Amino acid sequence: MDLFDSLKDKIGGQDKTIVFPEGQDPRILGAAIRLAKDGLVKPIILGHEADIEKTAADNNLDASGVLLIDPETYPEDKKKDMLDALTERRAGKNTREQLADWLKDVNYFGTMLVYMDQADGMVSGAVHPTGDTVRPALQIIKTKPGVKRISGAFVMQKGDERYVFADCAINIELDAAGMAEVAIESAHTAKVFDIDPKVAMLSFSTKGSAKGDMVTKVQEATKLANEQAPDLALDGELQFDAAFVPTVGAAKAPGSKVAGHANVFVFPELQSGNIGYKIAQRFGGFEAIGPILQGLNKPVSDLSRGCNEEDVYKVAIITAAQSVK
C-alpha cells in the first residue's frame, strides 16, 4: 500500500484536529480545505478573519468547512483559561504579562490549543522560521518523559522501499546517550509508517574494524539503546553497507539480526545525517518526507518555507497519524 494511503487508513474515523497558525497563507488554507473535504482531519485555521477571507477569495477557495479562530477576538473567558494554563505550565519562569504577550503570537496560541487538548497536533513553518515553531513546543508541550531532546527524522520512500533516517535536522552533535535516544524514538516513528524497525547505529567502523572516539561513541550508544529497549532489533556499530547489503552484513557482522536488513538508520551527528538523506534523495531518487519532529509529548510539525500545498497536506496527515495511540 502507498505510504499515504496507509496513513489515511490509520487516521480515518479518528476525528483528529490539526491547528494551522498561518491561515492567511494560500498554501495552508488550500491544504486545510482539502483535508476537511477529504474527511481526514478537522482543521483549525488561525489568523485575522478578514485576512483569511481575502486569501480565500483571491484564490477561489471555499473555507466554509474549516474552523477559523482569530486570537485577537477569542472569547475573554477562553483566553483567560488559556493564560491560566500557560502560567501554570511555565511555573514562575515568566510573568503573567509576558505570557499574555506570548499568546498574541499565533504559534504560541496554536501550541496552547494542542497542550489543552483542543487540537491533536500543529503544523506551522510555511511563513515562520523553524525556531518559531519549535520553541513554543519545547516550552509548553515539552519532551516525553525520559526524553531530553527532540530530533528530526526523514522517511525515505521509493516504490515499495521505505526507510527512516535520523537525526537529519535538529541536533548538530549527539553524545552516546543522545544517539541512543534518537534511535529509540526513530523506531517509534518507523512504526507510525508501518515499518517494522530494524535499527542500525551507523559509523565508519563495523564491529571494531576501526578505532577512535567517534567509533567508541557509537558503540556506547548501541549499548545504551539495547539496555533501554531490549526488545528492539538494534545493532551497531555498522558501516552503511554492512547495515544495508545482506552479503556485506553477513561477512562483516555475522550473527547480527540487523546487519544487511536495516530499515532505520541512525547517524552519529547531524552533518552525516543531512548529507546522507540528500544523497539518497538526489542520487537515489528517493522522496524525502520530513523532517518529522520526534520526542515531543504531542506532535508538532515544522514545514519548509519553500513548501507547496501538497507538502502541507501530507505533513498534516503525518502529524495526525503521530497522534494516533
Steps between C-alpha positions, in 0.01 A plus 500: 500500500618854423638677805234768510219256426619309806510816713155605379366162610668549837334837567167424332210537743729630775369859483848641552524878524804683365566870557664714232628834638570648154145520367559802279736300277327351193705179522381442855141593433482291184641192675269544800196522274607181318558317829153595622337410168675161498383434856854437623538760775306786653710811425519806723631807318646790701522859385302818443164398358503778240848397379398134471180588315702716258748213442206270430340746259824581318569129445141383429493291817194406704603508865154426639604148604782606734492663843650849502632646827627855535716511816427872539122445520515171689238506780638658816405206723681253273798736471519515881488119525783479248710757685435322832615170349809659348587675827476171685706322236781755512512474881631846577755519218312793344265771624132479416540815288779336298289192444205710388730645234605149399138413426483783245738288291307249290757224555470530878123520473490190278738311728272574795202356312700178465616509863142551621374207287296725274713377207693177446796660327635813331651570158692825449811637328375599153554863599693479829857374552552166675578658838161671508330161469731291719554745787137512620478122471806452721384761753142380528443149363852390595667166437366160600593364843857372488572680173735799522499627143299514182645370176413512133438187292434456131303216348673410176264339248538365148253246366459228761817604684454696822769600752550740792809723525577698819610743632518703180358832614537610863799395715837614363690261728380199701672329789449127558189551713354735241563261214338217697196718567469594132521131405211402726284794390576421135371147554174651629482717188557195279198328654279800416591434136440123524872423499606214728814669637843346461732772624860548385732724702721636224875560506803481273584183693328162524540304823837648590653510150622853578589684819443851630275711720230519231487120484495465876205739520292284264596186688391659829178627339420149377555359849276765658222457244503122543475542878214751473306312229605134527218377274600732214697353209801732515870449430819696452743627432439432130623656178218577262580214263512254790164631621331492159650231276427142617824349367713775651311480828552127520872539433568797729253432783419128498216406733348850505121514462526853361809504277399480135132551584483841669217739417563766768835675471630710789785732413765599756452875448300746292759558229510139381123460540419807295751407229378142498132570447575754226720250315221241517254763380706642213708201386264222603172658395337459842225733616606656831196547722571724797656616716274322747556633851552220751495496878220748580208416727264594216575539130611832354631513144725760341448577132762633262434858398536376142218249542204472268138413575560128446784505755271660758229243425740209550667640812157548660417135430830394660436722802155352547643147470761579766218580743331161456568286807 
